[in-house]
Amino acid sequence: MSDELGASIRYRFNKYLLFVPDYDGNWLLYNPIHQQVLKIDDEMKIFIENLAKQKNINISLGRVDNKINKLLKTGVIIRYDFDEIEYVVNKYYKEHPSPYTLYVEFIMSWSCNFACIYCYENRIKKSMWGNTLKLGHISKAFEFIDKKMDSDMKLSVDLTGGEPLLISSFPQVQYILNETKKRDGKVYISTNGYTLDIYSDLLNKYQSVISLIRITLDGVKKIHDKRRPLQGGMGTFDKIVENINLLLKKYPYLKTKLAVNTIVDESSVSYVDEYLDYIEKEGWYGKIGLGIGPVGSYGNHGLFPNRKEIFNKLVDIFYKKKNLCKLKYISIDDGIGSTKIANVLIMQRRLPLIAPYRCQAFSPFDNSFVFSPDGYIYRCSLFAENKILPIGKYYPTIEEYHNNLKDIQKRNLLNLSKKYDEKLLPLNSGGCPFRSMSYKKMNDWINKKLTLLDVVEFVDEETIIKTAKLYIDYLKNCRGSVENLEIANGS
């Protein structure tokens, strides 16, 4: 910027901005590039929107009014040659010069005791049935983990499947919990909840290691039993509820680690209101984390194309819920990060993090590994299911495939920004490339007709605003007040 009085410099409007309604009827103008929030009224909003229509903004330095000066300081107006995406990427590397967490996922088994109607693994599960991690696999996996861990890194372990808590996997789960405890790590378990009574004492023994136990319950009994029966067709609802209540009653430390996830689609969303009444009757409000969201297809024959419409119906149900204030918090998820942005801004009163690599699979760092029962290491369970792009092998010998890792890491913010002109791209970097894939797209990708840059799903501005309004309504009616926003100058 020239120091000469009266000199004029070309500026332009920063297109990476988001207007979010605030609690007091004003607006939050969120700038993810510079990580700042500007609190504005309707008049200022109109002024900024009119300014945004100008391709070039010439500012005479000797005559900068207060409005323009504020917009310059908060990065709403930027120099014409400023590269926003490059700035975000450089900032990301500067703030994360090296990974501070090692993310590990153990696919305990491709087998499952359930036959869920929407399971995206149904396409390939039959050929992998019985393919299970053995103790020898896990021992070699921890040998690999130790080679990757620095002394100041934390270990985060996910147990998934199939169903990770099959009775036959008990010795393997115990071994992983013990090895993770030795390394002062944390374990996250995603389970259908059917065998929690068998695992309860073991999980309680290692409760200090366990961060979260995610249990899926898909609505009231008549809905859940239809959607998530046992392989033989029997219902599972009563057993899961019984197991949850067992943990709540008998294990005081474990009960703080429980979360119930509910996945809805077009056929079940209309029963959510009845389901919330049931949860209240069971006394779970305020005791268990409750999350509800639409199902993703993950290439599952394109059965679930209407996720946004389903999500909108969910929001409408919460709006009408008379006993909403009994909920400890609201957790609804559109699956692509839009609701999280609204939650952080409105409910948590903080700045959402910019996320050049929202999915850990595409992190630029060598700190995310999925151990599959086939002895190979992948970056994502979807890669593992389709046996595509393994980044190494851990059993019986340890090998690393650096070329495959480089191919995966090509899906990054810089490459995506060259292909897509999306205003909210920095907030999720294209999302999970598999979540909304149709069956055809999944096969096209497997057969290399599509690249990982060709399948994106961006954060949705309409969903952010709709969810923000729901959270504001919840705060007004249930809390009566909200903390002051202390992020106007960035943090």
N, C-alpha and C positions, 0 to 999 in steps of 0.2 A: 504494500500500500504506500503510495507516494506521500511524502510529508509536505509537499507544496500546497499551500493554502488555496482552496478552490479547485484543486485537481479533481478530475472525474474518473472513476474507476468502474469497469463493467462488473456487475454482480448478476446473480440469477437466483431464482427461488429454489430452495432445497425440496426436491420432490418426495424425499423419504420422511414424511411427516404424518402424524395421525391425530385427528381431533377426537377426543373422548369426553363425553359428558361427565360433569363432576357432581358431587353431593349437593352443593349449594346452588345449583342451577347455572353455574358458569361452565367453562370448558378447560380441559387440560390439553395443551398442544404438546404432544410427545415427539421428541426428536431422537430417534434411536441411534443416529450417526454420532452425535456429540453427547449422547446420554444426558439430555436435559429435558425438563418439563417447564413450560411456560403457562401460568394460570391466566386465562383471558376471559373477557365478557363477550357478549354477542357482537358489540360494536367492533371490537378488535378482531373477532373472527371474520366478520365481513370484510374488514380492511385487508386482512391477510389473504383471504380467498380472491379478492380483486387483484391484489399484488401478484398472486400466483399465475394469473393469466398473461402477465408480461414475460416475454422471452428474455429480454435484456433489461436490467435495472441499472441505470447510470446514477451513481451517487456522488454528489459534489461534497468533498470532505469538509469544506468550510461551512456547509449548511445541512447538517444531519439533525433532523428533529428527534424527539424522544422516542417516538414509536419505531422509527427506522433503526435507531441506535440499539434499542432493546432486541430487535429482530437480528441485528448483526451479532450482538453478544451471545445470543442463544442459538446461533447457527441456522436460523430460519432463512436468512439471506446469506448466501455464500459467494465467494469469488467465482468468477465465470469458469476458471480453469481448475477448480477444486474437484478432485476425484473422490466421491463419497465412498465407493466400495473399497477402493485401495486403502483409504483412511481406516475403514472398519477392520479390514484384514490386518493391517499393520498394528492397529491398536490391540487386536486380539492376540497376536504373537507377542507383543510387548507385555501384556498383562498375564499371559500364560506362556512364559518362555520355555517351560517344560511341564509335562503332565504331573499333577499332584495326586491323582487317583488312578489306580490300575483297575479297570472294569473287566470282570470275568463272568462269563455265563457258562454254567454246566447244563447241557441238555441231558438230563438224567436218563431219559428213555424216550423213544418215539412212541412207545405203547401208551395206551390210556384205558382206564376202566369206564370212561364215558363215551357216548356216541352223540355228541352235540350236533344239532342240525346245521349249524353255521360254521363248523370247524374248518378253517382254511387249510388244515393239514390233511384233510380227507383225500385230496388228490394223490398224495404220494405215500400216505401212511402204511397202506397194505404191504408195500414192498419193503418197508423198514420195520414192520412189526417185530418186536422182540429184540431189536437192536438197542442194547442197554449199556450204559457205562459200567465197567467192572472196576474193582478196587485197584487193579494194576493200571488202568487208564488214569484214574484220579491221582495216583501216586506220581505218574509221569507228568501229569498236568501241573501239579504243584512244583515239580522240578523245573518246568518251563516258567512258571510264575515267578519263582525265586530268581531266575536269571534276568527277568524283566523288571523286577522291583528295585528301586533305589531305597536308600535307608530312610528318606523322609516321605516316601509315598504311602498312601493309604490303600488298603485292599477292599474292593467292593465286589461281592459275589452274589450272582443271581442263580437260583435253582429253578429250572423250567423243564418243559417237556414238549410233547406228551404231558403226562401227569408225573411231576417230580416225586410225589409222596406215595407212590405205589408201595404196597407192603413188601414186595420183593426188593425194593431199593433201600430198605431201612439201614443195612450196614454201610452203604455208600453215603447216605445222607449224614449218618453219624460221623463217618470219617471226614467228610468235608467240613462239618461244623467244628470238629476238633482241630483240624489243620488251620482253619480260618482263625480260630481263637488263638492259636499259637502265634499267628502273625498280626494279632490285634486288628483283625478285619471285621467287616459287617456283612451279614447275609440277608438277602431278600428272597422270599419264597412266593411263587405264584402257583396256587393250588385250587383244585375244585372243592376241596374241603371234606371230601368223603371219608378220608382215613385219618383225620386230625385226632380222633380219640385214641388211635393206636400210636400216633406220634407225639401226643401231648406231653408225656413225661420227658421224652428226649428233648423236645423243643424248650420245655421249661428249664431243663438242666443247662441248656445253652442260651438262655434268654438274654444274657448280656451281649451275645454275638448277633442276635437277630434284631434287625431294624424294622422289618415289616413282613407280615404274612397277608398276602392278598388272596381273598377268597371270592370266587365268583358265584353270585346268586342272581338268577335272571328274572326276578319278579315273584309274584305270589305263586303258590303251589301249582295251580292248574297250568300256569304259563311255564314255570321253571321245569316241571317234570316233562312237559312236551318238548322243550328245547334242549334239555340237558339230562337225558336218561342214562342209565347204565347200559353197557354193551348188550345186555340181555333184554333191555326195554323197560326195566323197572324204574320207578321214580326215585329221585335222589334228594328232594327238597327237605323232607322231614329229618333225614340223617344229618344233613349239613347244618340245619338250624339247631339240632340237638348238640352238634359238635361245637358250634359257636357259643352256645349258652354254657356248655361245659367249660370252655376256656375262660369265659367271663366270670363264672362262679368259682372255679377251682384254682385258677392261676392268675393272681393279681398282677404279676409283672408282665405276663404275656398279653393280657387283655389290652394293654396300652399299645401293643404292636399290631393290632388287628385292623384290617381294612376290608370292606365288602364292596366289590365292584359289580355293577349291573350293566349288562350289554343289551341294548334294545334295538329292534328294527321295526319295520312297518306293522308287523303283526302283533307286537307286544307293547308298543309305546303307549297305547290307550289304557293300559293297566297300571301305569306307573303311579297314578294317584292312589289306587287301591293298595299298591305295594308299600308306599310311604306310610299309609295308615297302619299296615301290618307291622312295619318296623317300629313305629311308635308304640304299638300295643306290646311288642316284645321287650320294650324298654331299652332299645339300642340307641335312641337319639342321645347324642352327647357322649356316648361311650365308645362308639366305633366310627372310624372314618368311613363315610359312605360316598361312593363315586358312581355316577350314572353317565353313560355316553352311548352314542350309536355304534353299531358294529362296523368294522372295516372289512373290505372284501379280501384283501391280500391275494388277489388273483383267483378267488373262489367262485369261478364261473359267472362273475358279474352279477351275483344275486342281490347285492346291496348297493344300488346306485343312488339312493335317495337320502344320503346321510345328512345333508344340510336340512332338508325338510323335516327329517325325524328330530334333529337337534332343535329346530324352531318349535316343534310341538312340545319338547321337553321343557323349554324355557317357559312356554305358555302355561304348562301344568304347574310349575313352581310359582308363577305369578298369581295363580288362582288359589294356591294352597293356603287355607285359613290358619293352620297351625304351624306355619313355616318357622315361626320364632323359636319353636322347640328344637329345631335343628341347631347343632353346635356351629355348623358352617354349611355352606352350599358348595358342592363339588360336582360340576357338570363339565363334560369334556367333549369337544368336537373332534379331538384326535389329531389336530394339526397345530395346536398351540395358541389359537385365537383366544380361548377362554382363559388360558394362563396369563396372557398379557392383561386382560381385563381384571383378573383376580389380583395380580400384583399391584396394579395401579390403584384400584378402588378399595379392595379389601385389606391389602397389606400396606398400602400407602408407600410403596417403594418404586424404584425404577426397574422395569423388566430388563433382563440381560440381553444384550445383542447376542445372536447365536449364529455365527458363520458356519458352524458345524453342529446343527441342532441334534442330529442323530449321531450317536457315538461311533457308529459304524464307519462314518466318513470323516472322522477326526484326522487332522494332519499328523497327530502323534501316534506313536506305536504303543498304545496303552489300552487297547480294547480287544478282547479275545473271546471267542465262543468255542468251547470244546464239545465236539460232536462225538457220539458213540462210534463213528466210523474211524476215529483216530486222527481226524484232520481238524485244523483250526480255521475258523471262519471269522468274519467281522460281524455277521448278522445271522440269526437263526433261519431267515429266509434263504440266504446263501446256502446254509447247511442242508436245509430240506431238499434243495434242488441240486446239491453237490456242485455248485458253481463258485468259481473264484476262491478256492481255499488259499489262505495266506501262509499256511504251514502245516506241519504234521507234528504231533506230540507223542504218538504211540504207533509202533513200538520204539521208534527212534525220533529224535527231535530234528526237524528241518524247517527252514523258513523260505517262503516263495515271495521274494521282494517285488517281482514284476507284477504279480496279481495285486499286491497291496497298492502299488503305484496306480494301477488301473482304477481301483476303488477310490483312491484319494483324488482322482481327477474330477470327481463330482464335488466341487467346492464353490464358494461364493463368487470368486473371480470368473470362473468358467460359466457359471449359471447366469451371471449378470450380463455377459456378452450375448447370451441367447434370449434372455427374457427381460423385458422392461417392466418390472413389477415393483410398485412403491414400497411394499412391505417385505420384499425379499430379504433384507438383512436380518429380519426377526426370526426366520426359520430356515433360511437357505434351501427352500424347495421341499422341506418336510421329508417324511419317509417316502421313498419312491415306490414302495410296494403297497402302501395302505389302501389306495383307491384303484389299484390295478384291476382291470377286468381279466378274465381268463385268457382272452386273446392277447392282451398286452403282455401278460405274464409269459405266455408261450413265445411271443415275438421277442421278448427280452432274452429268454433262455436260449432261443435260436439265433441270437445276436442280430436281429432285425431292428432292435432298439438299443440305445445306449442308456446308461444311468442318467445322462443329462436330458434325455427325452421324456422322462416321467417325473413330473413335479406336482406339488400341491402346496399352494401358498397360503399363508395366514390370511384369514378372511376378515376384511374391515367391518362388514355388516354384522358378522357374528360378534366381533369385539364390542361394538357399540350396543348391540342387543343384550349381551351378557352384562356389560357395565351397568346398564339401566336396571337389570334385575338385581345386581349387587347393591346399587344405590337404594332401590326400593326395600331391600332386606335391611340395610343399615338404618334407614329412616324408621321403619316400622318395628324393628326388633332391638336395635341398640339405642336409638334416639339421638345418637351423636356419633361423630367420627373424629379420629385424630387429625390434627392439622397436617397439611401436606408440606413436608419439609424437604422437598426435592426440587424446588423451583430453579435452583442454580446448579443442579446436577450433583451427583455424588458418586 
